Amino acid sequence: MSDLRVHKTKYINETKRVSFKYDGKNYFGYEGDTLASALLANGVHLIGRSFKYHRPRGIMSCGSEEPNAICQIGDKKDLTEPNVRATELEIYEGLEAFSQNCWPNVKFDIGGINNLISPLIPAGFYYKTFMWPKSFWKKVYEPLIRMSAGLGKSPTEPDPDMYDHKYVHYDVLVIGGGLSGIISAKIAAKSNLKTLLVDDKKTIGGSTIYQSNDSFKIDDQHSSKWLEKEINEISKIDNLTVKTRTSIAAYHRYNYLLARENLTDHLSIKDKKDKIRQRLWKIRAKKSNRSDRRN
């Protein structure tokens, strides 16, 4: 497994192995791995199939923009969750994930026949094909469309998890914990403004956390050292709050924003018990600044 990793990083704890299942097969990753990084480290590259033609698809990105590695989590009726991006899910002990939109499995998908007949089913073919004969709609066309629509399977039982919400007010909200986000939040907080910095990853730093080469320098010091120093410094600022594993979901008028914080999705199944899974933050900010997390 470790032979397939690009390089070692302090953000992956290679002293703690985590077992998980993907498509019924047992794998091991390390604490801090996402499902995507753990699968790649285990040599798993075929993750899913395209929606229409069922062409093979692999991992393309490392965040919320991932279009292919979309998985089903859990197979129990009350615990299953569809359409979870493998690039955003941190692995935990007991995790069970499955590929979607394929049958009987992702390697041999019967739906792949659509790729062979793709010239016969171009974009928009259904607008004319399913119009006649009219009597076929209810008993043939509609059931067929419903069977092929969607990717994952929705849960059929009530959600057993607990959720919470809170209202907060800040002078400045900075979205994205990359270099520009850290600097912006630091300047705002040191200007006596109550500041909130949010990032969807487990740690702030953006692409800087992946820079292992000594050629990456900021203020004549290695970028990782600079980042470590800045994180330690902003953690001591009283009027600056940093929220990780938190994604902005909506931006309404008058700087009213909604954010979702994952509290226990990265914990093992036994550690999740009786704990709040996610919190919805209802934020009112005097000033909103969206920074680029990749900087």
Rosetta blueprint (number, residue, H / E / L):
1 M L
2 S H
3 D H
4 L H
5 R L
6 V L
7 H L
8 K L
9 T L
10 K L
11 Y L
12 I L
13 N E
14 E E
15 T E
16 K E
17 R E
18 V E
19 S E
20 F E
21 K E
22 Y E
23 D L
24 G L
25 K E
26 N E
27 Y E
28 F E
29 G E
30 Y E
31 E E
32 G L
33 D L
34 T E
35 L H
36 A H
37 S H
38 A H
39 L H
40 L H
41 A H
42 N L
43 G L
44 V L
45 H L
46 L L
47 I L
48 G E
49 R E
50 S L
51 F L
52 K L
53 Y L
54 H L
55 R L
56 P E
57 R E
58 G L
59 I L
60 M L
61 S L
62 C L
63 G L
64 S L
65 E L
66 E L
67 P L
68 N L
69 A L
70 I E
71 C E
72 Q E
73 I E
74 G L
75 D L
76 K L
77 K L
78 D L
79 L L
80 T L
81 E E
82 P E
83 N E
84 V E
85 R E
86 A L
87 T L
88 E L
89 L L
90 E E
91 I L
92 Y L
93 E L
94 G L
95 L E
96 E E
97 A E
98 F E
99 S E
100 Q L
101 N L
102 C L
103 W L
104 P E
105 N L
106 V L
107 K L
108 F L
109 D E
110 I H
111 G H
112 G H
113 I H
114 N H
115 N H
116 L H
117 I L
118 S H
119 P H
120 L H
121 I L
122 P L
123 A L
124 G L
125 F L
126 Y H
127 Y H
128 K H
129 T H
130 F L
131 M L
132 W L
133 P L
134 K L
135 S L
136 F H
137 W H
138 K H
139 K H
140 V H
141 Y H
142 E H
143 P H
144 L H
145 I H
146 R H
147 M H
148 S H
149 A L
150 G L
151 L L
152 G L
153 K L
154 S L
155 P L
156 T L
157 E L
158 P L
159 D L
160 P L
161 D L
162 M E
163 Y E
164 D E
165 H E
166 K E
167 Y E
168 V E
169 H E
170 Y E
171 D E
172 V E
173 L E
174 V E
175 I E
176 G L
177 G L
178 G L
179 L H
180 S H
181 G H
182 I H
183 I H
184 S H
185 A H
186 K H
187 I H
188 A H
189 A H
190 K H
191 S L
192 N L
193 L L
194 K L
195 T E
196 L E
197 L E
198 V E
199 D L
200 D L
201 K L
202 K L
203 T L
204 I L
205 G L
206 G H
207 S H
208 T H
209 I H
210 Y H
211 Q L
212 S L
213 N L
214 D L
215 S L
216 F L
217 K E
218 I E
219 D L
220 D L
221 Q E
222 H E
223 S H
224 S H
225 K H
226 W H
227 L H
228 E H
229 K H
230 E H
231 I H
232 N H
233 E H
234 I H
235 S L
236 K L
237 I L
238 D L
239 N L
240 L E
241 T E
242 V E
243 K E
244 T L
245 R L
246 T E
247 S E
248 I E
249 A E
250 A E
251 Y E
252 H E
253 R H
254 Y H
255 N H
256 Y E
257 L E
258 L E
259 A E
260 R E
261 E E
262 N E
263 L L
264 T L
265 D L
266 H L
267 L L
268 S L
269 I H
270 K H
271 D H
272 K H
273 K L
274 D L
275 K L
276 I E
277 R E
278 Q E
279 R E
280 L E
281 W E
282 K E
283 I E
284 R E
285 A E
286 K E
287 K E
288 S E
289 N E
290 R E
291 S L
292 D L
293 R L
294 R L
295 N L
